[in-house]
């Protein structure tokens, strides 16, 4: 009986200690020296929405090499300034911020922009330093008026990411007799500007291997216009192809982009011709 009472007392003491520790952790000191208990923020909604957190992605169907009757590699550009692509630039959670944070936390692998074959993996430190710049500014001490040189780090502004490149493979699967497409990689394009803020050129920052990033993208919600109660994830958006894009390259013997041999309106017409060729290939396989 005494042993049971001692054990009960010990458990009560341990629980009280944890309660005190939690209370101390939530206490913050103000500048006036007062102690204020920090409380959890209220729910910014009418209910706890956890549907996105429980989403499980479906693995891709296994495709045998012998079942691939036809295949074509396509490179696209997604311009987030187009109306359909505005969710990519949602201010509260831009698509680039999702990729960058996941890469810095080592949740996804990112690869160098030297090529688009995912050969050289980048470290989280290399990703964090991309787009950032170091400047020196002159400051004055408010008391002594002494002049000081201070080093300032300017972080990358997600608004400077206006376009993304997408590498994908279209193929015809003989086993299911269907034309399919799978995204292989996504690369953000950074607008590089001069000292006066004028646009100079676009720089490919890094390549994200999309099949490995699907799990992370399945946890991130996309802003949906019209009904906030029907959200979709970024993985769902990419798989359902709810984005607007245009083709800037297809696999060819010269390994050149469309802009290398056509310009202006002809560039858009050539991109549309490639898209129509893929459609016609599948259509011509059937007899009606």
HUMOFEN-V932712 format. One record per residue. N is the residue number from 1. RES is the residue in one letter. SS is DSSP state (@ for helix, = for strand, . for the rest). Layout:
# HUMOFEN-V932712
N_RES_SS + N_RES_SS
This chain:
# HUMOFEN-V932712
1_X_. + 2_X_@ + 3_X_@ + 4_X_@ + 5_X_@ + 6_X_@ + 7_X_@ + 8_X_@ + 9_X_@ + 10_X_@ + 11_X_@ + 12_X_@ + 13_X_@ + 14_X_@ + 15_X_@ + 16_X_@ + 17_X_@ + 18_X_@ + 19_X_@ + 20_X_@ + 21_X_@ + 22_X_@ + 23_X_@ + 24_X_@ + 25_X_@ + 26_X_. + 27_X_= + 28_X_= + 29_X_= + 30_X_. + 31_X_. + 32_X_. + 33_X_. + 34_X_. + 35_X_= + 36_X_= + 37_X_= + 38_X_. + 39_X_. + 40_X_. + 41_X_. + 42_X_. + 43_X_. + 44_X_. + 45_X_. + 46_X_. + 47_X_. + 48_X_. + 49_X_. + 50_X_. + 51_X_. + 52_X_@ + 53_X_@ + 54_X_@ + 55_X_. + 56_X_. + 57_X_. + 58_X_. + 59_X_. + 60_X_. + 61_X_. + 62_X_. + 63_X_. + 64_X_. + 65_X_@ + 66_X_@ + 67_X_@ + 68_X_= + 69_X_= + 70_X_= + 71_X_= + 72_X_= + 73_X_= + 74_X_= + 75_X_= + 76_X_= + 77_X_= + 78_X_= + 79_X_= + 80_X_. + 81_X_. + 82_X_. + 83_X_@ + 84_X_@ + 85_X_@ + 86_X_@ + 87_X_@ + 88_X_@ + 89_X_@ + 90_X_. + 91_X_. + 92_X_. + 93_X_. + 94_X_. + 95_X_@ + 96_X_@ + 97_X_@ + 98_X_@ + 99_X_@ + 100_X_@ + 101_X_@ + 102_X_@ + 103_X_@ + 104_X_@ + 105_X_. + 106_X_. + 107_X_. + 108_X_. + 109_X_. + 110_X_= + 111_X_= + 112_X_. + 113_X_. + 114_X_. + 115_X_. + 116_X_. + 117_X_. + 118_X_. + 119_X_. + 120_X_. + 121_X_= + 122_X_. + 123_X_. + 124_X_@ + 125_X_@ + 126_X_@ + 127_X_@ + 128_X_@ + 129_X_@ + 130_X_. + 131_X_. + 132_X_. + 133_X_= + 134_X_= + 135_X_= + 136_X_= + 137_X_= + 138_X_= + 139_X_= + 140_X_= + 141_X_. + 142_X_. + 143_X_. + 144_X_. + 145_X_. + 146_X_. + 147_X_= + 148_X_= + 149_X_= + 150_X_= + 151_X_= + 152_X_= + 153_X_= + 154_X_= + 155_X_. + 156_X_. + 157_X_. + 158_X_@ + 159_X_@ + 160_X_@ + 161_X_= + 162_X_= + 163_X_= + 164_X_= + 165_X_= + 166_X_= + 167_X_= + 168_X_= + 169_X_= + 170_X_= + 171_X_= + 172_X_= + 173_X_= + 174_X_. + 175_X_. + 176_X_. + 177_X_. + 178_X_= + 179_X_= + 180_X_= + 181_X_= + 182_X_= + 183_X_= + 184_X_= + 185_X_= + 186_X_= + 187_X_= + 188_X_= + 189_X_= + 190_X_= + 191_X_= + 192_X_= + 193_X_= + 194_X_. + 195_X_. + 196_X_. + 197_X_. + 198_X_. + 199_X_= + 200_X_= + 201_X_= + 202_X_= + 203_X_= + 204_X_= + 205_X_= + 206_X_= + 207_X_= + 208_X_= + 209_X_= + 210_X_@ + 211_X_@ + 212_X_@ + 213_X_@ + 214_X_@ + 215_X_@ + 216_X_@ + 217_X_@ + 218_X_. + 219_X_. + 220_X_. + 221_X_= + 222_X_= + 223_X_. + 224_X_. + 225_X_. + 226_X_. + 227_X_. + 228_X_. + 229_X_. + 230_X_. + 231_X_. + 232_X_= + 233_X_= + 234_X_@ + 235_X_@ + 236_X_@ + 237_X_@ + 238_X_@ + 239_X_@ + 240_X_@ + 241_X_. + 242_X_. + 243_X_. + 244_X_. + 245_X_. + 246_X_= + 247_X_= + 248_X_= + 249_X_= + 250_X_= + 251_X_. + 252_X_. + 253_X_. + 254_X_. + 255_X_. + 256_X_. + 257_X_. + 258_X_@ + 259_X_@ + 260_X_@ + 261_X_. + 262_X_. + 263_X_. + 264_X_. + 265_X_@ + 266_X_@ + 267_X_@ + 268_X_@ + 269_X_@ + 270_X_@ + 271_X_@ + 272_X_@ + 273_X_@ + 274_X_@ + 275_X_@ + 276_X_@ + 277_X_@ + 278_X_@ + 279_X_@ + 280_X_@ + 281_X_@ + 282_X_@ + 283_X_@ + 284_X_@ + 285_X_. + 286_X_. + 287_X_. + 288_X_.
